[in-house]
Every structure is written in C-alpha cells, then in structure tokens.
Amino acid sequence: MNMSEEQINCTISYKIHQYLFSGAYILVLLVGLPANAYSLYHAWLQLKARNELGVYLLNLTISDLLYLASLPLWLQYIFQGDNWSSSEWLCQLCGFLLYENIYVSIGFLCCISIDRYLAVVYPFRFKAFRTVRAAALVSVVVWLKELAVGVVFFWHKELSRDRHNQSVCFEHYPMKTWEYPINYYRFYIGFLFPLGILSVSYFRVLRAVGKSAGTQTAQKTRIKYLVTSTIVIFLVCFSPYHVFLLVRTIFERDCDFTEKIFNYYHFSLLLTSFNCVADPALYCFISESAQKGIQKAQEACTRVLCCCLKSHGRFNTHSIELAVTNDNVTGTSVVTLLQQIKTDV
C-alpha cells in the first residue's frame, strides 16, 4: 500500500456504482472510439478546407480520445471493487484526464457557439476572428487555461483508504477543505459562465435564422438542429454533475450527507462520459463529407433491410428506394446553408 495514502471516514456502498459504471464505460468505449476516430478524419478534412470549425472540432475530438484512453484503468478499478491497485500518479493522471475532458469540451463547445453566432449574426464584421489561425490561438488559450487549473490535482494526495482498507482514487468523502474554492471556480467559471455565453449566442442565431426570408424551411430546420444539439450535449452531459458538485460543496461536511447524495452524484458524473459519444454527432450538421458518409451508410442498411424483408415476401422495396431518393434531395450540408444565410442576414 502506498504510504502517501490517508484515511477517510465515510463507508460508501459501491454496488450500484460498480454495475452501472462498468456497463456504461464499456458502451462509451465501444461507441466512442470508432465515432471519434471517424470524427478525427473529418476534422482533418475541415482543416484542409481552411474551415475554422475544423480546429475546434479537432481539439474536441482529441480531448475525447484522451479521456477514452483512461477508461480501461477506470474499468479495472471498478472490476476490482473500487480498489485502486496502480500507482498514485496514474490515479492522478486518470482523474486529471476526466476533469480536463469536461472543461476542455465545455470550452470548445463554447467556441463553436461563438463562431456560429459571428457567422450568422455578423457575417462580415468579424471575419478576422473566424480564421484557422485565430481558431488555433483560441484553442491554445483554452488548453493552457484548463491545464493550469488541472495541475492543482497533482499537488494533493489523490489516493485514500476507506474502512475496508481499500484504496479509493480521486474522490474524498467528505470533501477536503482545499477542494471548496476549486469547486466554486469550476461551477461558476467552468460551467455557469460558458452556459450563459452558449445560451445567448444560440438564441441570437435562432432569431437570425427565423428572420431570414431567403432561407428555405428545410435549411432552417438543419441549422436549428446544429444549435440545439450543442445545447442538449451541454445540458444533459454537464448540468447534472455541476449541480450536484455545488450541492456537495455547500452542504457536505459529514458522512451522513455523503451517503445520501453519493448515488445521485456518481450518476451525474457518469453522464459526463457520454459527452465522448455525443460530440461526434456535431459533424452530422457541419461536415458535408460526414453527411454523405452517413447517408451512404443509411442507404446500405436500407438495401440490406429491403433484401431481407423481400426474401420473406413482406416488404415493398420500391417504397423504400423512393424514400431514400427523396431524403437525398434534401440532404444539404449546414456549411452550405450557413453560407447562404450570410448573404441574407
């Protein structure tokens, strides 16, 4: 046992946590790895096309892949009954990647929202801020800011021992005093402030799209999907965790409160992992090549379904082929739509 470990007082039941987290982490790995690998390729295509969105999406994907790389260690931790058997620095690194993914993802979702706001509401006034070079500089600032905050976790001991003499990684029950100011910073600066920027930006985008008389209904719908998907990812993946983080920071001073809120808090933490699966969905509304790839995959699946059902004499293949053709006619990329809106706003 590492001599730097310290005793904690609370005894927590991890049974629900073990089954739920292990299943969820396996699902996130199986879906997130290929999805983000696919996203990485399309982000590179966006960069080659000199699209500044490609910079933000590339960084978002890198952040997700780094976190996914730490999931096997978290799975090992869970399968061993929440008993960390590796070194303390690996515990610190895995926890660091967990929180970096949360706040780097929030940062780049915020960057995407501002970029779309400037593109739709002020298409000509802020062109200098919507270049690949400007996006690269902003990305460096986002990474440096979060890395500077994340380094704090390496200054403190992150392995603790519970009453069963098991090593608990990266969680303290109840919270330590040094965690309070960091948690307030994470809630107000890392979450609430970006949420305000995101909300204002996208409501302005939706209003601008709604007022654009030259934009077709189908085009408006696709742009609304883009902005809505970003809001949904932010709210579903990050809001519950930060609400419970704030509640713990304000009220948690003893084990009684810890035991009452433990399962709710850990379920909200689990939701942040699905950010790695949800982020690649943004490419469906931004990358034209990604849309074409998805459409081809849908067509291939439809053909297979047609053949299977036709062999059983229960399906009319002509109706499906017609539906696929009609869907392709309306499959205009959001990149093209946003370019059209710029001339109308």
C-alpha positions as a printed NumPy array, in Angstrom:
array([[  0.   ,   0.   ,   0.   ],
       [  1.266,   3.449,  -0.876],
       [  2.478,   5.2  ,   2.268],
       [  1.107,   8.523,   0.998],
       [ -2.461,   7.293,   1.3  ],
       [ -4.579,   8.848,   4.013],
       [ -7.546,   7.551,   5.99 ],
       [-11.066,   8.655,   5.111],
       [-14.011,   8.314,   7.453],
       [-17.01 ,   7.522,   5.264],
       [-18.023,   3.99 ,   4.316],
       [-19.785,   4.039,   0.947],
       [-21.723,   1.256,  -0.785],
       [-20.435,   0.938,  -4.351],
       [-22.638,  -1.9  ,  -5.649],
       [-24.908,   0.184,  -7.898],
       [-21.947,   2.296,  -8.909],
       [-19.95 ,  -0.793,  -9.963],
       [-22.597,  -2.341, -12.213],
       [-23.767,   0.927, -13.739],
       [-20.34 ,   2.44 , -14.359],
       [-18.763,  -0.701, -15.788],
       [-21.589,  -1.18 , -18.306],
       [-21.632,   2.494, -19.249],
       [-17.848,   2.721, -19.651],
       [-17.795,  -0.355, -21.902],
       [-20.574,   1.163, -24.023],
       [-18.773,   4.512, -24.242],
       [-15.561,   2.755, -25.292],
       [-17.245,   0.598, -27.942],
       [-19.141,   3.51 , -29.475],
       [-16.851,   6.426, -28.635],
       [-13.591,   5.087, -30.084],
       [-14.81 ,   4.468, -33.668],
       [-17.043,   7.553, -33.607],
       [-14.212,   9.838, -32.537],
       [-11.765,   8.196, -34.954],
       [-14.259,   8.955, -37.724],
       [-14.639,  12.498, -36.393],
       [-10.871,  12.95 , -36.332],
       [-10.709,  12.163, -40.032],
       [-13.458,  14.632, -40.903],
       [-11.92 ,  17.312, -38.697],
       [ -8.773,  16.938, -40.768],
       [-10.822,  17.385, -43.942],
       [-12.294,  20.564, -42.481],
       [ -8.797,  21.856, -41.754],
       [ -7.698,  21.131, -45.31 ],
       [-10.683,  23.152, -46.496],
       [ -9.489,  26.056, -44.267],
       [-12.654,  25.916, -42.166],
       [-12.055,  27.292, -38.678],
       [-14.698,  24.962, -37.24 ],
       [-12.355,  22.102, -38.052],
       [ -9.854,  23.464, -35.492],
       [-12.401,  23.442, -32.673],
       [-13.791,  20.061, -33.633],
       [-10.292,  18.577, -33.902],
       [ -9.456,  19.735, -30.379],
       [-12.807,  18.484, -29.095],
       [-12.087,  15.058, -30.57 ],
       [ -8.54 ,  14.935, -29.164],
       [ -9.916,  15.722, -25.708],
       [-12.455,  12.907, -26.02 ],
       [ -9.832,  10.41 , -27.205],
       [ -7.509,  11.246, -24.29 ],
       [-10.319,  10.576, -21.842],
       [-11.286,   7.354, -23.627],
       [ -7.675,   6.206, -23.264],
       [ -8.067,   6.384, -19.464],
       [-11.281,   4.337, -19.329],
       [ -9.552,   0.901, -19.257],
       [ -7.868,   1.907, -15.989],
       [-11.177,   3.105, -14.548],
       [-12.755,  -0.2  , -15.618],
       [-10.004,  -2.132, -13.88 ],
       [-10.602,  -0.023, -10.769],
       [-14.322,  -0.829, -10.832],
       [-13.842,  -4.555, -11.525],
       [-11.519,  -4.739,  -8.503],
       [-14.285,  -3.429,  -6.249],
       [-13.194,   0.23 ,  -6.33 ],
       [ -9.763,  -0.701,  -5.071],
       [ -7.023,   1.17 ,  -6.951],
       [ -4.068,  -1.176,  -7.484],
       [ -1.913,   1.051,  -9.699],
       [  0.401,   3.861,  -8.626],
       [ -0.827,   7.174,  -7.24 ],
       [  0.452,   9.17 , -10.208],
       [ -1.713,   7.027, -12.531],
       [ -4.682,   7.789, -10.292],
       [ -3.85 ,  11.491, -10.541],
       [ -3.427,  11.263, -14.32 ],
       [ -6.757,   9.471, -14.844],
       [ -8.585,  11.955, -12.639],
       [ -6.83 ,  14.794, -14.424],
       [ -7.973,  13.461, -17.843],
       [-11.526,  13.072, -16.514],
       [-11.837,  16.7  , -15.445],
       [ -9.842,  18.023, -18.397],
       [-12.298,  16.343, -20.754],
       [-15.222,  18.02 , -19.001],
       [-13.86 ,  21.552, -19.119],
       [-11.968,  21.365, -22.398],
       [-15.174,  20.045, -24.009],
       [-17.176,  22.872, -22.446],
       [-14.586,  25.367, -23.682],
       [-14.708,  24.179, -27.28 ],
       [-18.493,  23.852, -27.348],
       [-18.485,  27.478, -26.261],
       [-16.022,  28.361, -29.049],
       [-18.259,  26.662, -31.623],
       [-21.27 ,  28.604, -30.341],
       [-19.455,  31.93 , -30.615],
       [-18.167,  31.064, -34.088],
       [-21.676,  30.273, -35.347],
       [-23.01 ,  33.413, -33.693],
       [-20.494,  35.584, -35.535],
       [-21.053,  33.706, -38.815],
       [-24.825,  34.106, -38.805],
       [-25.47 ,  37.368, -36.933],
       [-22.35 ,  39.311, -38.043],
       [-21.207,  37.559, -41.237],
       [-18.912,  40.37 , -42.467],
       [-17.937,  42.382, -39.383],
       [-15.778,  39.774, -37.589],
       [-14.189,  37.801, -40.417],
       [-10.742,  38.249, -38.863],
       [-11.865,  36.246, -35.842],
       [-13.18 ,  33.419, -37.985],
       [ -9.938,  32.152, -39.497],
       [ -7.963,  28.958, -38.922],
       [ -5.143,  30.95 , -37.334],
       [ -7.47 ,  32.736, -34.904],
       [ -9.15 ,  29.441, -34.01 ],
       [ -5.746,  27.849, -33.362],
       [ -4.763,  30.684, -30.997],
       [ -8.058,  30.405, -29.126],
       [ -7.566,  26.65 , -28.84 ],
       [ -4.119,  27.119, -27.281],
       [ -5.63 ,  29.502, -24.716],
       [ -8.388,  27.   , -23.842],
       [ -5.893,  24.171, -23.313],
       [ -3.463,  26.283, -21.286],
       [ -6.253,  27.584, -19.047],
       [ -7.587,  24.124, -18.264],
       [ -4.134,  22.592, -17.883],
       [ -3.215,  25.304, -15.369],
       [ -6.319,  24.544, -13.307],
       [ -5.864,  20.785, -13.66 ],
       [ -2.303,  20.863, -12.338],
       [ -3.78 ,  21.635,  -8.898],
       [ -4.848,  17.996,  -8.649],
       [ -1.214,  16.887,  -8.824],
       [ -0.373,  18.97 ,  -5.772],
       [ -2.548,  16.901,  -3.455],
       [ -2.831,  13.257,  -2.5  ],
       [ -5.473,  11.513,  -4.557],
       [ -5.361,   8.026,  -3.032],
       [ -7.311,   7.466,   0.174],
       [ -8.096,   4.42 ,   2.286],
       [-11.58 ,   3.512,   3.438],
       [-12.529,   1.478,   6.495],
       [-12.185,  -1.732,   4.489],
       [ -8.55 ,  -0.815,   3.761],
       [ -9.284,  -0.294,   0.058],
       [ -7.563,   2.402,  -1.996],
       [-10.075,   4.977,  -3.236],
       [ -8.929,   7.014,  -6.234],
       [ -9.63 ,  10.685,  -6.814],
       [-12.603,  11.086,  -4.509],
       [-12.706,  12.263,  -0.903],
       [-15.683,  11.583,   1.37 ],
       [-16.382,  14.034,   2.807],
       [-14.696,  16.694,   0.682],
       [-11.391,  18.187,   1.75 ],
       [-11.15 ,  21.873,   2.612],
       [ -8.811,  22.615,  -0.298],
       [-11.474,  21.38 ,  -2.753],
       [-14.049,  24.062,  -1.884],
       [-12.54 ,  27.044,  -3.788],
       [-11.682,  24.834,  -6.77 ],
       [-15.253,  23.543,  -6.946],
       [-16.716,  27.057,  -6.804],
       [-14.38 ,  28.047,  -9.614],
       [-15.421,  25.007, -11.65 ],
       [-19.121,  25.739, -11.175],
       [-19.169,  29.488, -11.804],
       [-16.291,  29.932, -14.285],
       [-16.042,  26.473, -15.785],
       [-19.784,  25.837, -16.179],
       [-22.175,  28.707, -15.486],
       [-20.287,  31.394, -17.433],
       [-19.936,  29.219, -20.593],
       [-23.6  ,  28.234, -20.288],
       [-24.551,  31.923, -20.39 ],
       [-22.4  ,  32.523, -23.475],
       [-23.755,  29.424, -25.176],
       [-27.386,  30.327, -24.489],
       [-27.128,  33.947, -25.633],
       [-25.204,  33.006, -28.763],
       [-27.608,  30.353, -29.923],
       [-30.775,  32.243, -29.133],
       [-29.409,  35.051, -31.301],
       [-28.594,  32.542, -34.035],
       [-32.101,  31.069, -33.929],
       [-33.626,  34.532, -34.078],
       [-31.453,  35.49 , -37.06 ],
       [-32.349,  32.29 , -38.89 ],
       [-36.034,  32.827, -38.178],
       [-35.931,  36.342, -39.648],
       [-34.102,  35.234, -42.793],
       [-36.757,  35.346, -45.512],
       [-34.479,  33.83 , -48.152],
       [-33.83 ,  30.624, -46.244],
       [-35.946,  27.568, -47.001],
       [-37.798,  25.745, -44.249],
       [-35.632,  22.616, -44.573],
       [-32.488,  24.71 , -44.353],
       [-33.704,  26.482, -41.204],
       [-34.516,  23.122, -39.664],
       [-30.983,  21.82 , -40.207],
       [-29.409,  24.923, -38.671],
       [-31.736,  24.618, -35.687],
       [-30.613,  21.01 , -35.291],
       [-26.991,  22.168, -35.132],
       [-27.563,  24.741, -32.414],
       [-29.992,  22.567, -30.484],
       [-27.639,  19.576, -30.457],
       [-24.895,  21.65 , -28.851],
       [-27.247,  22.932, -26.162],
       [-28.528,  19.406, -25.476],
       [-24.998,  17.965, -25.184],
       [-24.091,  20.718, -22.749],
       [-27.197,  20.446, -20.583],
       [-27.535,  16.65 , -20.465],
       [-23.863,  15.773, -20.051],
       [-22.648,  18.592, -17.803],
       [-25.516,  20.291, -15.954],
       [-26.473,  17.492, -13.504],
       [-22.867,  16.962, -12.46 ],
       [-22.242,  20.624, -11.712],
       [-25.496,  20.988,  -9.799],
       [-24.562,  18.081,  -7.507],
       [-20.984,  19.333,  -7.289],
       [-22.264,  22.667,  -5.985],
       [-24.643,  20.957,  -3.562],
       [-21.827,  18.802,  -2.179],
       [-19.527,  21.788,  -1.843],
       [-22.098,  23.831,   0.078],
       [-23.621,  21.184,   2.336],
       [-21.257,  18.224,   2.643],
       [-19.473,  18.291,   5.973],
       [-20.078,  14.779,   7.312],
       [-20.634,  11.204,   6.213],
       [-24.413,  11.268,   6.683],
       [-24.845,  13.783,   3.876],
       [-22.259,  11.996,   1.732],
       [-24.112,   8.69 ,   1.929],
       [-27.43 ,  10.33 ,   0.979],
       [-26.109,  12.064,  -2.132],
       [-23.468,   9.546,  -3.241],
       [-25.502,   7.63 ,  -5.859],
       [-27.017,  10.804,  -7.352],
       [-23.631,  12.468,  -7.573],
       [-21.98 ,   9.487,  -9.213],
       [-24.807,   9.061, -11.718],
       [-24.35 ,  12.705, -12.736],
       [-20.61 ,  12.054, -13.082],
       [-21.408,   9.096, -15.306],
       [-23.413,  11.352, -17.647],
       [-20.293,  13.399, -18.398],
       [-18.751,  10.315, -20.043],
       [-21.452,  10.274, -22.719],
       [-20.086,  13.575, -23.947],
       [-17.48 ,  11.462, -25.809],
       [-20.276,   9.732, -27.71 ],
       [-22.392,  12.848, -28.281],
       [-19.666,  15.185, -29.585],
       [-19.175,  13.345, -32.91 ],
       [-22.848,  13.983, -33.669],
       [-21.931,  17.625, -34.328],
       [-20.193,  16.542, -37.534],
       [-23.559,  15.457, -38.931],
       [-24.566,  19.131, -39.042],
       [-21.208,  20.689, -40.017],
       [-19.25 ,  18.403, -42.325],
       [-20.649,  17.805, -45.807],
       [-18.458,  14.734, -46.294],
       [-19.648,  13.32 , -42.963],
       [-23.247,  13.784, -44.054],
       [-22.571,  11.97 , -47.32 ],
       [-20.862,   9.136, -45.451],
       [-23.809,   8.779, -43.084],
       [-26.258,   8.89 , -45.991],
       [-24.336,   6.138, -47.786],
       [-24.363,   4.033, -44.623],
       [-28.124,   4.584, -44.29 ],
       [-28.646,   3.583, -47.918],
       [-26.547,   0.439, -47.444],
       [-28.533,  -0.532, -44.347],
       [-31.786,   0.152, -46.195],
       [-30.745,  -2.074, -49.106],
       [-29.836,  -4.891, -46.726],
       [-33.172,  -4.48 , -44.941],
       [-35.018,  -4.491, -48.263],
       [-33.307,  -7.69 , -49.38 ],
       [-34.018,  -9.438, -46.089],
       [-37.677,  -8.451, -45.982],
       [-38.185,  -9.051, -49.677],
       [-36.891, -12.587, -49.291],
       [-39.705, -13.148, -46.783],
       [-42.257, -11.523, -49.096],
       [-43.289,  -8.898, -46.537],
       [-41.956,  -5.643, -47.93 ],
       [-42.247,  -3.443, -50.975],
       [-38.72 ,  -2.374, -51.915],
       [-39.887,   0.311, -54.303],
       [-41.328,   2.414, -51.473],
       [-38.046,   2.353, -49.516],
       [-35.947,   3.259, -52.579],
       [-38.264,   6.174, -53.226],
       [-37.95 ,   7.341, -49.617],
       [-34.159,   7.181, -49.802],
       [-34.155,   9.197, -53.029],
       [-36.368,  11.889, -51.51 ],
       [-34.159,  12.101, -48.422],
       [-31.037,  12.63 , -50.537],
       [-32.654,  15.558, -52.323],
       [-32.983,  17.461, -49.041],
       [-29.564,  16.414, -47.702],
       [-27.953,  19.85 , -47.951],
       [-24.962,  20.453, -45.692],
       [-25.107,  23.04 , -42.928],
       [-21.883,  24.575, -44.196],
       [-23.618,  25.458, -47.479],
       [-26.712,  26.662, -45.644],
       [-24.735,  28.999, -43.395],
       [-23.038,  30.477, -46.451],
       [-26.452,  31.188, -47.929],
       [-27.664,  32.802, -44.722],
       [-24.707,  35.175, -44.658],
       [-25.99 ,  36.864, -47.787],
       [-29.5  ,  37.107, -46.396],
       [-28.798,  38.411, -42.855]])
